Amino acid sequence: MKLKGRVTFEDLGAGAWMLEAEDGKRYELAGVDGGRFKAGARVEVEGHLDAGAASTAMAGPIFRVKRVTSV
């Protein structure tokens, strides 16, 4: 599954990188090195939704990232 959108950082719990997708939904990004992101950057992420996952931020559905591309 691929999603495009803008990256943001939420200061919830331990903090979480989020994707504000083009379809208006927000996803918490998992499996990524936060040093690769800059808040406000437009990216395409490839991966899958992890319906059974939980996080300390609990900011949205968790998207397990396999690949990130700047757009």
C-alpha positions in Angstrom: 0.0 0.0 0.0 1.3 3.5 -0.9 0.3 6.8 0.7 1.3 10.3 -0.1 1.1 13.3 2.2 2.9 15.7 4.5 5.0 14.6 7.5 4.4 16.2 11.0 5.7 15.5 14.4 3.3 15.1 17.3 4.6 15.7 20.8 2.4 13.0 22.5 3.9 10.5 24.9 7.4 9.8 23.5 6.5 11.7 20.3 5.3 10.3 17.0 5.9 11.0 13.3 2.6 11.3 11.5 1.5 11.4 7.9 -1.3 13.7 6.9 -2.4 11.8 3.8 -3.8 13.4 0.7 -7.1 11.7 1.5 -7.4 13.7 4.7 -6.6 10.8 7.1 -3.8 10.8 9.6 -1.5 7.9 10.2 1.2 7.3 12.8 4.4 6.1 11.1 6.2 3.1 12.6 9.4 1.5 11.6 11.1 4.6 10.5 14.2 6.5 11.6 12.9 10.0 12.7 16.2 11.5 11.5 15.0 10.9 7.9 12.1 13.3 8.3 11.7 17.0 8.4 8.4 18.3 9.6 6.3 19.6 6.6 8.1 17.4 4.0 6.0 15.8 1.3 6.6 12.1 1.0 5.3 8.9 -0.4 5.4 5.9 2.0 5.1 2.3 1.1 4.0 -0.3 3.7 0.9 -1.6 5.4 -1.6 -0.8 8.2 -1.0 -2.7 11.4 -4.6 -3.0 12.8 -3.5 -4.8 16.0 -0.7 -2.4 17.0 -0.7 0.1 19.8 1.7 2.9 20.6 2.4 5.4 23.4 1.2 8.3 21.3 -2.1 6.6 20.2 -2.4 9.4 17.6 -3.9 7.4 14.7 -3.8 4.1 12.9 -0.3 2.7 12.7 1.3 2.4 9.3 4.4 0.2 9.2 6.7 1.8 6.7 9.0 -0.2 4.4 10.1 2.6 2.1 10.0 6.4 2.1 10.4 8.6 -1.0 10.4 12.4 -1.1 7.9 13.9 -3.6 
